[in-house]
Amino acid sequence: MPLENFYEEMLKYNKNMDSNPDYVKIYQYSERDTMNIIDELYGIVNNGTITLLSTSFFSLLIELTNLTNEEDTKKNGNKYDIVSLK
């Protein structure tokens, strides 16, 4: 079941990348009022604080991979999570 969900998120991401760029866009938390939220909302939490938002889980997964690979993250021990907000 988890792999099926992952595949479904990947398909939604690929479908919307060109046709609906707002779906895959990642917003800073301070930009939350400018978002067009329909059904889903996810956030990246850094040490208990929401920092980034998107309606695409897969976009945030890609961003999370980049964040956890940064050198300052490894040195400072930042802990990132993706949470469902809606």
C-alpha positions, -999 to 999 in steps of 0.1 A, spaced: 0 0 0 27 26 8 44 20 -26 10 25 -43 5 58 -25 40 69 -35 34 60 -71 0 79 -70 18 110 -56 44 107 -83 18 105 -111 -1 136 -97 32 155 -96 41 146 -132 6 154 -144 5 188 -128 41 199 -134 32 215 -168 -6 219 -166 -9 233 -131 24 247 -118 7 261 -87 0 226 -76 37 217 -74 49 251 -62 66 252 -28 57 282 -7 74 298 23 52 296 54 49 334 53 33 331 18 5 309 31 -22 335 24 -14 335 -13 -19 298 -18 -48 282 -37 -56 252 -16 -83 228 -29 -80 193 -13 -46 187 1 -20 207 20 14 195 33 42 212 52 78 207 60 85 210 97 120 219 109 125 212 145 88 217 153 82 248 131 64 248 98 88 263 72 75 253 37 41 245 23 27 229 -9 -4 211 -22 20 185 -37 34 159 -13 60 149 -39 73 184 -43 80 186 -6 96 151 -7 120 163 -33 127 195 -12 132 174 19 158 153 2 177 185 -7 174 199 28 186 167 45 216 165 22 229 200 30 261 202 50 247 227 76 218 203 83 243 175 90 263 197 113 234 213 132 213 182 135 182 198 121 152 174 121 128 177 92 94 160 87 66 163 62 31 166 77 -4 166 63 -22 198 72 -54 192 54 
